[in-house]
Amino acid sequence: MSTETETPARRRLIVLVPLLVFLGLAGLFLAQLLSGRDVSEVPSALIGLPAPQTNLPALEGTNLPGLDSKQFAGKVTLVNVFASWCAPCRDEHPVLLALSQDRRFVMAALNYKDQPENARRFLGDLGNPFQAIGVDQAGRTAIDWGVYGVPETFVIGKDGKIAYKHVGPLTPDSAQTLLLPEIEKALTAPG
């Protein structure tokens, strides 16, 4: 007799547990969605830490040096991760060209998993805002930098530490409201 009363209660429990788990997860997702937080903003564990040791060869066919983390000492440097095959990189390129007019900081690039001739053609067609370009053919250096995907842009302070990371393509608005204030902070910080 007691097994008969346990069976309906057990059945209800078997039905209710997955339903409660589903409702709990749905509540978490809804809370995240309604929080107003920008889910595209990915925090970087490297903020405030020295930029990873980097010594990448130069992009063949250019007269520019490669990317060497020793170049960061004493200057504010913007490091942009790009590739010729990346459509958002093409979209953000006019913003990078506009930023390159400001000579208070250095603009460098990490060319990610790209063919040299394609990268040269990309820069030849759109213009070259960079003063140094390092080629990361295998993508190993990008892993050291914590790159999630291209494009990404880093602000390196005069102390050689990563001050800011922007994930995704820069737009005129994000450059004005997010990136430039971080560059200003890095320029006024002690070296």
Short mmCIF file of the C-alpha atoms (twelve columns), coordinates in Angstrom:
data_MODEL
# 
_entry.id   MODEL 
# 
loop_
_atom_site.group_PDB 
_atom_site.id 
_atom_site.type_symbol 
_atom_site.label_atom_id 
_atom_site.label_alt_id 
_atom_site.label_comp_id 
_atom_site.label_asym_id 
_atom_site.label_seq_id 
_atom_site.Cartn_x 
_atom_site.Cartn_y 
_atom_site.Cartn_z 
_atom_site.pdbx_PDB_model_num 
ATOM 1   C CA . MET A 1   0.000  0.000  0.000   1 
ATOM 2   C CA . SER A 2   2.787  2.457  0.787   1 
ATOM 3   C CA . THR A 3   4.419  1.809  -2.624  1 
ATOM 4   C CA . GLU A 4   1.210  2.867  -4.337  1 
ATOM 5   C CA . THR A 5   1.208  6.242  -2.534  1 
ATOM 6   C CA . GLU A 6   4.912  6.759  -3.233  1 
ATOM 7   C CA . THR A 7   4.537  6.143  -6.949  1 
ATOM 8   C CA . PRO A 8   2.333  9.191  -7.765  1 
ATOM 9   C CA . ALA A 9   4.451  11.393 -5.473  1 
ATOM 10  C CA . ARG A 10  7.610  10.121 -7.143  1 
ATOM 11  C CA . ARG A 11  6.156  10.735 -10.579 1 
ATOM 12  C CA . ARG A 12  5.306  14.289 -9.632  1 
ATOM 13  C CA . LEU A 13  8.827  14.789 -8.316  1 
ATOM 14  C CA . ILE A 14  10.346 13.399 -11.531 1 
ATOM 15  C CA . VAL A 15  8.234  15.858 -13.528 1 
ATOM 16  C CA . LEU A 16  8.778  18.795 -11.169 1 
ATOM 17  C CA . VAL A 17  12.605 18.602 -10.847 1 
ATOM 18  C CA . PRO A 18  13.354 19.188 -14.554 1 
ATOM 19  C CA . LEU A 19  10.655 21.864 -14.661 1 
ATOM 20  C CA . LEU A 20  12.180 23.642 -11.642 1 
ATOM 21  C CA . VAL A 21  15.681 23.406 -13.163 1 
ATOM 22  C CA . PHE A 22  14.360 24.833 -16.434 1 
ATOM 23  C CA . LEU A 23  12.556 27.680 -14.657 1 
ATOM 24  C CA . GLY A 24  15.681 28.458 -12.613 1 
ATOM 25  C CA . LEU A 25  17.861 28.638 -15.738 1 
ATOM 26  C CA . ALA A 26  15.246 30.692 -17.574 1 
ATOM 27  C CA . GLY A 27  15.173 33.095 -14.619 1 
ATOM 28  C CA . LEU A 28  18.971 33.452 -14.720 1 
ATOM 29  C CA . PHE A 29  18.958 34.128 -18.451 1 
ATOM 30  C CA . LEU A 30  16.142 36.644 -18.090 1 
ATOM 31  C CA . ALA A 31  17.930 38.429 -15.231 1 
ATOM 32  C CA . GLN A 32  21.094 38.652 -17.361 1 
ATOM 33  C CA . LEU A 33  19.128 39.910 -20.344 1 
ATOM 34  C CA . LEU A 34  17.328 42.578 -18.331 1 
ATOM 35  C CA . SER A 35  20.391 43.647 -16.316 1 
ATOM 36  C CA . GLY A 36  21.342 46.279 -18.888 1 
ATOM 37  C CA . ARG A 37  24.902 44.960 -18.938 1 
ATOM 38  C CA . ASP A 38  26.602 44.879 -22.338 1 
ATOM 39  C CA . VAL A 39  27.015 41.151 -22.947 1 
ATOM 40  C CA . SER A 40  29.372 41.830 -25.857 1 
ATOM 41  C CA . GLU A 41  31.876 43.357 -23.429 1 
ATOM 42  C CA . VAL A 42  34.266 40.613 -22.428 1 
ATOM 43  C CA . PRO A 43  36.438 41.450 -19.435 1 
ATOM 44  C CA . SER A 44  40.127 40.764 -19.820 1 
ATOM 45  C CA . ALA A 45  42.125 39.139 -17.048 1 
ATOM 46  C CA . LEU A 46  45.190 40.946 -18.441 1 
ATOM 47  C CA . ILE A 47  44.046 44.498 -17.584 1 
ATOM 48  C CA . GLY A 48  46.665 46.021 -15.306 1 
ATOM 49  C CA . LEU A 49  49.247 43.358 -16.120 1 
ATOM 50  C CA . PRO A 50  52.325 43.777 -18.322 1 
ATOM 51  C CA . ALA A 51  51.657 43.170 -22.006 1 
ATOM 52  C CA . PRO A 52  52.703 39.630 -22.942 1 
ATOM 53  C CA . GLN A 53  56.278 39.224 -24.140 1 
ATOM 54  C CA . THR A 54  55.932 39.569 -27.883 1 
ATOM 55  C CA . ASN A 55  58.477 39.449 -30.667 1 
ATOM 56  C CA . LEU A 56  56.722 38.945 -33.984 1 
ATOM 57  C CA . PRO A 57  58.358 39.292 -37.396 1 
ATOM 58  C CA . ALA A 58  57.468 42.233 -39.614 1 
ATOM 59  C CA . LEU A 59  54.939 41.948 -42.413 1 
ATOM 60  C CA . GLU A 60  57.015 41.136 -45.485 1 
ATOM 61  C CA . GLY A 61  56.989 43.772 -48.174 1 
ATOM 62  C CA . THR A 62  56.554 46.708 -45.805 1 
ATOM 63  C CA . ASN A 63  59.219 48.993 -44.409 1 
ATOM 64  C CA . LEU A 64  57.761 48.690 -40.926 1 
ATOM 65  C CA . PRO A 65  59.212 46.858 -37.943 1 
ATOM 66  C CA . GLY A 66  57.553 43.785 -36.458 1 
ATOM 67  C CA . LEU A 67  55.761 43.829 -33.133 1 
ATOM 68  C CA . ASP A 68  58.088 43.722 -30.131 1 
ATOM 69  C CA . SER A 69  56.806 44.338 -26.609 1 
ATOM 70  C CA . LYS A 70  60.027 46.244 -25.860 1 
ATOM 71  C CA . GLN A 71  58.651 48.977 -28.159 1 
ATOM 72  C CA . PHE A 72  55.946 49.724 -25.576 1 
ATOM 73  C CA . ALA A 73  58.283 51.117 -22.917 1 
ATOM 74  C CA . GLY A 74  57.700 54.787 -22.208 1 
ATOM 75  C CA . LYS A 75  54.938 55.321 -24.787 1 
ATOM 76  C CA . VAL A 76  51.233 54.742 -25.029 1 
ATOM 77  C CA . THR A 77  50.622 52.141 -27.709 1 
ATOM 78  C CA . LEU A 78  47.431 50.989 -29.377 1 
ATOM 79  C CA . VAL A 79  47.698 47.360 -30.534 1 
ATOM 80  C CA . ASN A 80  45.033 46.334 -33.029 1 
ATOM 81  C CA . VAL A 81  44.503 42.662 -33.897 1 
ATOM 82  C CA . PHE A 82  43.319 42.370 -37.497 1 
ATOM 83  C CA . ALA A 83  43.198 40.068 -40.520 1 
ATOM 84  C CA . SER A 84  42.442 40.676 -44.174 1 
ATOM 85  C CA . TRP A 85  39.768 37.949 -44.137 1 
ATOM 86  C CA . CYS A 86  37.905 39.694 -41.294 1 
ATOM 87  C CA . ALA A 87  34.911 41.719 -42.546 1 
ATOM 88  C CA . PRO A 88  34.514 43.711 -39.288 1 
ATOM 89  C CA . CYS A 89  38.219 44.648 -39.573 1 
ATOM 90  C CA . ARG A 90  37.425 46.276 -42.900 1 
ATOM 91  C CA . ASP A 91  34.495 48.123 -41.286 1 
ATOM 92  C CA . GLU A 92  36.607 49.508 -38.431 1 
ATOM 93  C CA . HIS A 93  39.572 50.497 -40.616 1 
ATOM 94  C CA . PRO A 94  38.428 54.109 -41.274 1 
ATOM 95  C CA . VAL A 95  38.267 54.601 -37.485 1 
ATOM 96  C CA . LEU A 96  41.857 53.347 -37.147 1 
ATOM 97  C CA . LEU A 97  42.986 55.681 -39.935 1 
ATOM 98  C CA . ALA A 98  41.386 58.618 -38.108 1 
ATOM 99  C CA . LEU A 99  43.031 57.579 -34.827 1 
ATOM 100 C CA . SER A 100 46.422 57.363 -36.531 1 
ATOM 101 C CA . GLN A 101 46.347 61.135 -37.052 1 
ATOM 102 C CA . ASP A 102 46.920 61.580 -33.314 1 
ATOM 103 C CA . ARG A 103 50.703 61.364 -32.884 1 
ATOM 104 C CA . ARG A 104 50.597 61.247 -29.066 1 
ATOM 105 C CA . PHE A 105 50.491 57.454 -29.178 1 
ATOM 106 C CA . VAL A 106 51.884 54.677 -31.345 1 
ATOM 107 C CA . MET A 107 49.626 52.459 -33.448 1 
ATOM 108 C CA . ALA A 108 50.810 48.895 -33.867 1 
ATOM 109 C CA . ALA A 109 49.159 45.800 -35.278 1 
ATOM 110 C CA . LEU A 110 49.103 42.084 -34.751 1 
ATOM 111 C CA . ASN A 111 48.209 40.477 -38.085 1 
ATOM 112 C CA . TYR A 112 46.335 37.314 -37.102 1 
ATOM 113 C CA . LYS A 113 46.493 34.048 -39.099 1 
ATOM 114 C CA . ASP A 114 46.766 35.858 -42.413 1 
ATOM 115 C CA . GLN A 115 48.642 35.443 -45.662 1 
ATOM 116 C CA . PRO A 116 51.250 38.222 -46.066 1 
ATOM 117 C CA . GLU A 117 50.127 39.113 -49.594 1 
ATOM 118 C CA . ASN A 118 46.502 39.408 -48.431 1 
ATOM 119 C CA . ALA A 119 47.467 41.612 -45.476 1 
ATOM 120 C CA . ARG A 120 49.555 43.867 -47.752 1 
ATOM 121 C CA . ARG A 121 46.686 44.124 -50.246 1 
ATOM 122 C CA . PHE A 122 44.235 44.929 -47.409 1 
ATOM 123 C CA . LEU A 123 46.476 47.764 -46.150 1 
ATOM 124 C CA . GLY A 124 47.248 48.906 -49.692 1 
ATOM 125 C CA . ASP A 125 43.558 49.183 -50.544 1 
ATOM 126 C CA . LEU A 126 42.393 50.781 -47.284 1 
ATOM 127 C CA . GLY A 127 45.497 52.623 -46.071 1 
ATOM 128 C CA . ASN A 128 48.003 51.769 -43.376 1 
ATOM 129 C CA . PRO A 129 47.507 53.424 -39.985 1 
ATOM 130 C CA . PHE A 130 50.195 51.326 -38.271 1 
ATOM 131 C CA . GLN A 131 53.782 52.141 -37.331 1 
ATOM 132 C CA . ALA A 132 54.637 48.489 -36.626 1 
ATOM 133 C CA . ILE A 133 53.012 45.253 -37.809 1 
ATOM 134 C CA . GLY A 134 53.795 41.839 -36.354 1 
ATOM 135 C CA . VAL A 135 52.695 38.686 -38.144 1 
ATOM 136 C CA . ASP A 136 51.130 35.965 -35.971 1 
ATOM 137 C CA . GLN A 137 50.793 33.269 -38.613 1 
ATOM 138 C CA . ALA A 138 49.983 30.426 -36.191 1 
ATOM 139 C CA . GLY A 139 47.907 32.479 -33.749 1 
ATOM 140 C CA . ARG A 140 50.025 31.553 -30.703 1 
ATOM 141 C CA . THR A 141 50.781 35.152 -29.718 1 
ATOM 142 C CA . ALA A 142 47.094 36.050 -29.916 1 
ATOM 143 C CA . ILE A 143 46.431 33.335 -27.350 1 
ATOM 144 C CA . ASP A 144 49.019 34.916 -25.041 1 
ATOM 145 C CA . TRP A 145 47.189 38.233 -25.439 1 
ATOM 146 C CA . GLY A 146 43.833 36.633 -24.606 1 
ATOM 147 C CA . VAL A 147 42.352 37.392 -28.019 1 
ATOM 148 C CA . TYR A 148 38.848 35.978 -28.463 1 
ATOM 149 C CA . GLY A 149 38.556 36.930 -32.127 1 
ATOM 150 C CA . VAL A 150 39.365 39.681 -34.555 1 
ATOM 151 C CA . PRO A 151 39.229 42.605 -34.385 1 
ATOM 152 C CA . GLU A 152 40.356 43.500 -30.894 1 
ATOM 153 C CA . THR A 153 42.215 46.589 -29.730 1 
ATOM 154 C CA . PHE A 154 44.451 47.033 -26.690 1 
ATOM 155 C CA . VAL A 155 45.717 50.204 -25.029 1 
ATOM 156 C CA . ILE A 156 49.187 49.706 -23.554 1 
ATOM 157 C CA . GLY A 157 50.289 52.325 -21.031 1 
ATOM 158 C CA . LYS A 158 53.718 53.925 -20.789 1 
ATOM 159 C CA . ASP A 159 54.488 51.402 -18.047 1 
ATOM 160 C CA . GLY A 160 54.028 48.535 -20.547 1 
ATOM 161 C CA . LYS A 161 50.824 47.335 -18.891 1 
ATOM 162 C CA . ILE A 162 47.517 46.664 -20.614 1 
ATOM 163 C CA . ALA A 163 45.233 49.524 -19.647 1 
ATOM 164 C CA . TYR A 164 42.181 48.664 -21.754 1 
ATOM 165 C CA . LYS A 165 40.844 46.073 -24.192 1 
ATOM 166 C CA . HIS A 166 38.100 46.618 -26.759 1 
ATOM 167 C CA . VAL A 167 36.544 43.477 -28.218 1 
ATOM 168 C CA . GLY A 168 34.990 43.782 -31.664 1 
ATOM 169 C CA . PRO A 169 35.175 46.467 -34.310 1 
ATOM 170 C CA . LEU A 170 35.699 50.060 -33.297 1 
ATOM 171 C CA . THR A 171 33.005 52.446 -34.469 1 
ATOM 172 C CA . PRO A 172 33.269 56.229 -34.442 1 
ATOM 173 C CA . ASP A 173 31.056 56.204 -31.331 1 
ATOM 174 C CA . SER A 174 32.981 53.501 -29.432 1 
ATOM 175 C CA . ALA A 175 36.280 55.173 -30.329 1 
ATOM 176 C CA . GLN A 176 34.989 58.499 -28.980 1 
ATOM 177 C CA . THR A 177 33.202 57.285 -25.864 1 
ATOM 178 C CA . LEU A 178 35.247 54.226 -24.842 1 
ATOM 179 C CA . LEU A 179 38.686 54.112 -26.451 1 
ATOM 180 C CA . LEU A 180 39.784 57.765 -26.452 1 
ATOM 181 C CA . PRO A 181 39.038 58.298 -22.735 1 
ATOM 182 C CA . GLU A 182 41.207 55.242 -21.966 1 
ATOM 183 C CA . ILE A 183 43.982 56.596 -24.193 1 
ATOM 184 C CA . GLU A 184 43.765 59.954 -22.405 1 
ATOM 185 C CA . LYS A 185 44.057 58.214 -19.030 1 
ATOM 186 C CA . ALA A 186 47.099 56.277 -20.256 1 
ATOM 187 C CA . LEU A 187 48.706 59.452 -21.629 1 
ATOM 188 C CA . THR A 188 48.371 61.283 -18.301 1 
ATOM 189 C CA . ALA A 189 49.415 58.320 -16.133 1 
ATOM 190 C CA . PRO A 190 53.017 58.243 -14.930 1 
ATOM 191 C CA . GLY A 191 55.351 56.102 -17.029 1 
# 
